[in-house]
Every structure is written in structure tokens, then in C-alpha cells.
């Protein structure tokens, strides 16, 4: 490699090699770096050890050795080497960077953040070494994995700024920090430090905060802000900046308090105070309500086969697929698995009401005899009065094959608030999608206006939402609890009328419409954007919102933005109508409306000379997901005979068929029964009714199968759908 003695020393001291670690070491450095570059890692490490023995623990040798050991995952050795380096150079930037990476590898994310901040504080001069960008990137990825979204985004954005040019991996990580499928919308917003008002006494000190942020010195910026707050307490800009930086530092112990302090400030507009309180509730380390244990009840059984026969005959016990491994990690997998209902299964849907539908109250598993353990029956469920009723019935039902008393053990827990909002039905075969949707709407109304409204919350001083109505001191926390429901993905996909009804029930006024002109002067969070007057938006504002909503999965905004885009002739070229109608079909849960949108998408695609195959595959997928099977064979035939050569169509069709279990990964037709969702999931509250969700299961018409040896179609394609011939 021919290293020059006047190059910067590899230990990244602000010196040339000749004046840092010495010119005598150049030959060894040359060999070490050449071996490492050619991936002769062990040889490079051996050479390093020999060089250290010859020259002593030179900084450059220890630095290079630490770097190689970290890259090889030899963390313990890397720490020993880096500790040796830091003993001689306690404030060295490279040593602190390596310390940050070592702590990150050990799972200490908080320690890693502080070590990286030590490194940033120790960098002198205007230039920041590019190597720092890699540490910020790796730490940002780890923070994202640990759920510290705002901290992750800030670290990734700083890494991107240091890089200067687009970095695909960084951009993907940043995209993931905004996408957060199912995550709270408020965490998808960019929280930037606000500008200080002109002429305030602390303006110059605040400029130091901004300078520190531009150098990646997040901790230093926070320290300056806290000093400003000590001398000029209670300023909204300062407190907001403190809250943002506390989140960026992933300071778990203080994040909730920082945002709550902002929420309680009288000068903060109500909507900002409510959103700050939502963030405080999200960041809190304390559950919002009391916890409910999820318990495991175990009974020894004498005759496993007889126990299975009993379970198989009982109308309140439903067979389901047994897990392939013991979920408790204690031995062999269970022989059989069941769900346990709070009442007997319904035979049909005649006169069915919500009260008649059985609810899954627990899981039941039968385990065989082991060398040191008897065969046993295990019942799992949330420790509620409903489980106690089921437990009594299980003990009575299996009395002839059980011995001794049941053993109770708490295995996890869930909050009462989460329990109040969850349910799991077992609906009978024959329930139509329309019946199911109506039952879901009725159940959601009961859950929100009934069960949830009667749960005591810690942020309401132990009161229930219903009891907190009219208490001015609890107004912001109560509104924040309702806003949390509004921003969750499940509620977003449901009827907004439930949230409107809940607000009315709790005496909370409905949000006002926001004029588009306010976007130029104030921040409107992704959650508040649904309350914009979309007709008042300028074209560029509308396109920007639609683009952001796509990236974030903000369905409520997309449902409002796309129809407005379609109304504007000025946007026809920028956003083709076929793309809009395709998206609208994905956003509606009305079959007639969705199919109409897909028909319009094809119409406009045909007018523009665009291939139609993609839109036909989308309709095929939609019909499958909704159980609309009458036109599937002819639709598939049209796609296969006329559109398979169009870009991506064959891939998209194969993906859809594999997704619904109609072909396996190798293109063959699998056993349809092995791929169908278990019937007990059909009425689950976790099931999405949105287009593209799992195939409709009650009385499922799409489970017929084609024999494995059936001939392929004339074109030789492996793609096939039941009844396509």
C-alpha cells in the first residue's frame, strides 16, 4: 500500500504518522492494512500483536486492532484493547467511537449514545471525521429496533448529513422510521427544534444549542437548554426543545416528564398540549391502567387419549392446530391444541345477535407423558371472572381423567385498557361479510363507549374516562387518551364514527377544520392533517401531503387527499387518475365502490395507453380477499392469456396466489386446507377488514383444491386457481 510518513496517523490524532506514532512503524502499518484490506483478518491481527510486542502499545496499533476485532465480532477482546487505548487517551474521539460500538454490541444502547456524545464533544475544529457517520448509522438502526423512533431518526439524519451523498441503506432505515406499520402517527412526525422569538434575553445562548445540534452534540445542546430553563423558566420554545432532545437522547426515565411539562404549560395551544400529553403517555414507563395477569392453569391427566376424546366431543371446545414446539420451552410440543369458548358453539346464524356469539376465553393444550412428568392439560387465559367460569367448566368436563388440584402460574400480563378493547369471536359458518362488518361495528361501539370508558387510568388519577368528564384538571389527559385511540392503525381502519361518538359521550368537542393557509405558518402533525380543509390546499401542498401520507401509511389523510387530487385538472399529469383510483380501491371496505374504482383505473389506463394487467391482478386479489369468487376463473384466464407478458404481471399474480395459499413457493398447488386460517380467527378483533387482508373464512368458498397432477394451462404456466377450468 506504501503508506507515507506524512499521512494522517491511523489513530486519528491530529498529527502526521512521523510526528505521532513514529516513522519506524510505517512498514508494519503498511503490511497490516494491506492484509486487512485483502480480508486476511487473522494474519492482520497476528501482525498487529507482533508489532505491539516490537513497538509497544502504540495508539495507531491499538486503534486498528480494536476496529478489526469489532468488525469480527470479537467484542470482549475489542473492549480490552480499547480500554488500554483509553487509559492513555481518556478523551480520544476514536476511542470513544469504538467504545460506543462495543457497548452497542453488548446491548447497552443508552451507554452507546453517551459514548458517542463523548466522541462528538472531543472532536476539535470544524471537520468531523467521516467514520463518525457509520457509528451514528449503526446506533440509529439499533435505536429503531428498540422502539426509540425519534432518537433513531435524529441519529440517522445526522449520519446522512455527514455522508453528504445519498446512501441507500441510510435512506431505507429513515424510510422505516416513518413507515412504522401500525405505529402511532405522532411518532412519524419530524420534530425539529423551533426558532426562538426575536429579542429574548437568551437568544444568543439558544444559538449555541443550534450550533451543537449541527455538530451532532445532542447531549451538549440539551445541557445548554436546561441551563436556559433554570434562568428563564417556563418558556414554550425552550421546554419544547428540551422535550425533543430528551427523546433524541432516548432518556427513558425523563422523556415522559419532559413532554408532560410542555403539555401542562398554559401558553401552549390546546391541540399542542394534547399531542404533547399523548407523547408523554407513549413514552411513559408505567402502564396507563392496572395490569391483568395472563395465567397458565395446569392439571395432571391419567389418560391422554380419553382427554382428547372428551375435548373433541365438547361443543365449547374447538380443535385448532397444535404448535410445532412447546410454547413454554419446557419439553416436547403439545399433542393437541384447542380454543375454549365462553359458551357452546352456534350451529347456525338464525336470529343471531351479538350476545349470542361465543367468545374465545382461553387456549387449551394437551401434553403427553414425559420421563419426569405426567401427561397434563394446560389452560391459558387472562385472569378475569370469565376465565374462572371457563376453568370451572374445564375441571368438571375432564374430571374423569384428571387428578389433583390445578396449578396456577402467571406467565405474562396485559393492561386492563388493552383487555377492554380486545375480543375474539368464534362465529358460525355461513356468516356473510356484511353481517360480520355490522357485528364488528356494534362490538366496537360497545367496547369504546362501554368497556373502555369504564377502565380506571393512572393519568386520570385513577378515574375512568366517564368519571373524568367535567374535571378541568383532567381535560388534557382525557383528550390525549381519546387521541391515542384515534391514531392507532386499527381504529384508523374502522369507522371514524366510533371516535366521533366517543367524543360526544365524553363531552369533548369535535376538531375544527384547518384552513390550508395555516400550513405555511404552523406545524400540523400527521394526526391533525386529517382535519385539514383539503379543498383549501394549494396543489403543491396537496401533493406533498399525499406523498407524506403514502410514506407513513396515513390512511385517513389518503382517503381525503386522493379524491381532492382527482377533482383537480391541474394535477392530472402529475398524479394519473388510474393511480388514484387504484389507491382508492385499496382504501375502501365497500365492495361495490372498490370494484367501481378498479374499473375506472382500467379506463384511464387504457386511455393513456398503459397496460391493464396490474389493475386486473389487483381486482383478482381484492375479490379473493373479500370472498367474491364468482368471476375469479374468467378473470384469471384473462390475465394469463392476455397480460402475462406485461411488466411485473406474472410476478404479481404469483405473489397473490402464494399469499392466499393457492400455490406454493415452487408454483405447485398445495393442500388448501393446510393454508386456510383457523376458523376461530374469523371473528378476531385483530383481523383487518381492509382490502388485501386475509381471505374471508366463515363459509369460505375458496377452499376447493385442484389435484396435484392436474395439467398446466396451455401456456405452460404453473399458475392455477380452483375452478379456473
C-alpha positions, 0 to 999 in steps of 0.5 A, a space after each residue: 500500500 506504501 503508506 507515507 510518513 506524512 499521512 494522517 496517523 491511523 489513530 486519528 490524532 491530529 498529527 502526521 504518522 512521523 510526528 505521532 506514532 513514529 516513522 519506524 512503524 510505517 512498514 508494519 502499518 503498511 503490511 497490516 492494512 494491506 492484509 486487512 484490506 485483502 480480508 486476511 483478518 487473522 494474519 492482520 491481527 497476528 501482525 498487529 500483536 507482533 508489532 505491539 510486542 516490537 513497538 509497544 502499545 502504540 495508539 495507531 496499533 491499538 486503534 486498528 486492532 480494536 476496529 478489526 476485532 469489532 468488525 469480527 465480532 470479537 467484542 470482549 477482546 475489542 473492549 480490552 484493547 480499547 480500554 488500554 487505548 483509553 487509559 492513555 487517551 481518556 478523551 480520544 474521539 476514536 476511542 470513544 467511537 469504538 467504545 460506543 460500538 462495543 457497548 452497542 454490541 453488548 446491548 447497552 444502547 443508552 451507554 452507546 449514545 453517551 459514548 458517542 456524545 463523548 466522541 462528538 464533544 472531543 472532536 476539535 475544529 470544524 471537520 468531523 471525521 467521516 467514520 463518525 457517520 457509520 457509528 451514528 448509522 449503526 446506533 440509529 438502526 439499533 435505536 429503531 429496533 428498540 422502539 426509540 423512533 425519534 432518537 433513531 431518526 435524529 441519529 440517522 439524519 445526522 449520519 446522512 448529513 455527514 455522508 453528504 451523498 445519498 446512501 441507500 441503506 441510510 435512506 431505507 432505515 429513515 424510510 422505516 422510521 416513518 413507515 412504522 406499520 401500525 405505529 402511532 402517527 405522532 411518532 412519524 412526525 419530524 420534530 425539529 427544534 423551533 426558532 426562538 422569538 426575536 429579542 429574548 434575553 437568551 437568544 444568543 445562548 439558544 444559538 449555541 444549542 443550534 450550533 451543537 445540534 449541527 455538530 451532532 452534540 445532542 447531549 451538549 445542546 440539551 445541557 445548554 437548554 436546561 441551563 436556559 430553563 433554570 434562568 428563564 423558566 417556563 418558556 414554550 420554545 425552550 421546554 419544547 426543545 428540551 422535550 425533543 432532545 430528551 427523546 433524541 437522547 432516548 432518556 427513558 426515565 425523563 422523556 415522559 416528564 419532559 413532554 408532560 411539562 410542555 403539555 401542562 404549560 398554559 401558553 401552549 395551544 390546546 391541540 399542542 398540549 394534547 399531542 404533547 400529553 399523548 407523547 408523554 403517555 407513549 413514552 411513559 414507563 408505567 402502564 396507563 391502567 392496572 395490569 391483568 395477569 395472563 395465567 397458565 392453569 395446569 392439571 395432571 391427566 391419567 389418560 391422554 387419549 380419553 382427554 382428547 376424546 372428551 375435548 373433541 366431543 365438547 361443543 365449547 371446545 374447538 380443535 385448532 392446530 397444535 404448535 410445532 414446539 412447546 410454547 413454554 420451552 419446557 419439553 416436547 410440543 403439545 399433542 393437541 391444541 384447542 380454543 375454549 369458548 365462553 359458551 357452546 358453539 352456534 350451529 347456525 346464524 338464525 336470529 343471531 345477535 351479538 350476545 349470542 356469539 361465543 367468545 374465545 376465553 382461553 387456549 387449551 393444550 394437551 401434553 403427553 407423558 414425559 420421563 419426569 412428568 405426567 401427561 397434563 392439560 394446560 389452560 391459558 387465559 387472562 385472569 378475569 371472572 370469565 376465565 374462572 367460569 371457563 376453568 370451572 367448566 374445564 375441571 368438571 368436563 375432564 374430571 374423569 381423567 384428571 387428578 389433583 388440584 390445578 396449578 396456577 402460574 402467571 406467565 405474562 400480563 396485559 393492561 386492563 385498557 388493552 383487555 377492554 378493547 380486545 375480543 375474539 369471536 368464534 362465529 358460525 359458518 355461513 356468516 356473510 361479510 356484511 353481517 360480520 362488518 355490522 357485528 364488528 361495528 356494534 362490538 366496537 361501539 360497545 367496547 369504546 363507549 362501554 368497556 373502555 370508558 369504564 377502565 380506571 387510568 393512572 393519568 386520570 388519577 385513577 378515574 375512568 374516562 366517564 368519571 373524568 368528564 367535567 374535571 378541568 384538571 383532567 381535560 388534557 389527559 382525557 383528550 390525549 387518551 381519546 387521541 391515542 385511540 384515534 391514531 392507532 392503525 386499527 381504529 384508523 381502519 374502522 369507522 371514524 364514527 366510533 371516535 366521533 361518538 366517543 367524543 360526544 359521550 365524553 363531552 369533548 368537542 369535535 376538531 375544527 377544520 384547518 384552513 390550508 393557509 395555516 400550513 405555511 405558518 404552523 406545524 400540523 402533525 400527521 394526526 391533525 392533517 386529517 382535519 385539514 380543509 383539503 379543498 383549501 390546499 394549494 396543489 403543491 401542498 396537496 401533493 406533498 401531503 399525499 406523498 407524506 401520507 403514502 410514506 407513513 401509511 396515513 390512511 385517513 389523510 389518503 382517503 381525503 387527499 386522493 379524491 381532492 387530487 382527482 377533482 383537480 385538472 391541474 394535477 392530472 399529469 402529475 398524479 394519473 387518475 388510474 393511480 388514484 383510483 387504484 389507491 382508492 380501491 385499496 382504501 375502501 371496505 365497500 365492495 361495490 365502490 372498490 370494484 367501481 374504482 378498479 374499473 375506472 383505473 382500467 379506463 384511464 389506463 387504457 386511455 393513456 395507453 398503459 397496460 391493464 394487467 396490474 389493475 386486473 391482478 389487483 381486482 383478482 386479489 381484492 375479490 379473493 380477499 373479500 370472498 367474491 369468487 364468482 368471476 375469479 376463473 374468467 378473470 384469471 384466464 384473462 390475465 394469463 392469456 392476455 397480460 402475462 407478458 406485461 411488466 411485473 404481471 406474472 410476478 404479481 399474480 404469483 405473489 397473490 396466489 402464494 399469499 392466499 395459499 393457492 400455490 406454493 413457493 415452487 408454483 405447485 398447488 398445495 393442500 388448501 386446507 393446510 393454508 386456510 386460517 383457523 376458523 376461530 380467527 374469523 371473528 378476531 378483533 385483530 383481523 383487518 377488514 381492509 382490502 388485501 387482508 386475509 381471505 374471508 373464512 366463515 363459509 369460505 368458498 375458496 377452499 376447493 383444491 385442484 389435484 396435484 397432477 392436474 395439467 398446466 394451462 396451455 401456456 405452460 404456466 404453473 399458475 392455477 386457481 380452483 375452478 379456473 377450468 
